[in-house]
Amino acid sequence: MYQVIKMYGDFEPWWFIEGWEEDITDKLVFENYEDAVLAFQKEWTDLASRFPKEESKGGMMTAFWDEADQYWCEECDEYLQRYHSLLLLEAKEDSKKKDLAPRVRPCKLKKGNCVNY
């Protein structure tokens, strides 16, 4: 099973910061990879036409953004960029959602403590 996931949040999708699921705005589920790739490509084309900035990692994770789409983070004491993200993931049918710790703000991440850095 495969999922095409759309997200809107203040970090790029490849970080998979705890609580990343909170930023999901849409999820499409497919039984076969080919159908999932077609849906991903369609969504990618739509987002690319609407946002001037784009960065991809691993081929199937892309963040799109407009530099004007930022918000003030009181906790961070700075403006944070918002991203429209698109992912294609293979879904494990037996995976269960576990209780998650409070989400860490991107501005609080430190290079030495981040497993994805």
N, C-alpha and C positions, 0 to 999 in steps of 0.2 A: 504494500500500500504506500502511496506517495501523497504528499501534501504540498500545495502551493499556498504560501502564507504571505499575507500583506500586513505590514505593521506601520505604525506612526508613533514615533517616540524620540527621545533625546540621545540615542546612541545608535551606532551602526549595527546591523544584525549579526555580524560575525562575533561580537563580544559575548553573546549569550549570557548577559549579566542576570543574576538571580532575579526572578520576577519578570523576565522578558516577555512571558506569555501575556502579561497585562496590556502590552502594547499591540496585540493582534487585533486587526480591524476586520479581517476576512480570512477564511480558510477554505480551500477547495480540496477535496479528497478524491484520489484516482486509484484504480486498481492496477493500472499498468503505467510504466515509465513514459512511454511515448505520448500518451494523452496528457500527462503531467507536464512534460516539456512543452507541448503545444500551448497549454494554458499559461505556463510561465512566460513563454515568448510573447504571447498576446498581451499579458499584463505589463511586461517589460517595455514593449513598444508604446503602450499607452502612457506609462510613467515617464519614459524618455521624452515624449512629445510635450509633457507638461512642466518638466523641471529642468533647469539649465545645468545643474551639477549632477554628476554620477560617479560612483566608484563601486567596483566589484571585487569580490574575493572568492576564490574557489569555483568560479564559473556560475554558480547557482545561488549566490547571495549578493544582492545589489542594494545600495542605498542611493536614493535620489533626494536632492534638496535644493532649496532656494535660500540664499544667504540672508534674505530678509525675514525668513520664518524662524525667529528665535524668541525665547521667553526668559524673563528674569527669574533666576533661582535664588530664593532667599537663603537657603541653606548653604549654597555654594558661593554666594555673593558675586555672581557673574551671570552673563547671558549664556544660555545653552542653545545650540543649534537643534532644530527638529528635522528628522529624517523620515521619508516615506521609503519603506524597505520592502524587498521582495525576496523570498527564499523558496527553494525547492528542496524538501527534505524527505528522506525515506522514513516512514512512520512504523514504529514497532507496535503491533497490535496489543501486546501484553504490557505495554508501559503504563504505569499508574502515576498520577500526579501526586507528588509528595508535598508536605507542608513546607513552605518556603520561608526563609528569614526575610526581614525587611530589605527592600531593595537598596543597594548602594548607589548613590548618585555618581554619574560619570566623572564629575569633577573631584570626587573623593578617592578615585582609584590611584594607586601608586604603582609605578613600573615594577618594582620588586615584588608586589603582592598580587599581581594580576596574572592568572594562569594563561590568559590568551594574548599577553603582550609580547 
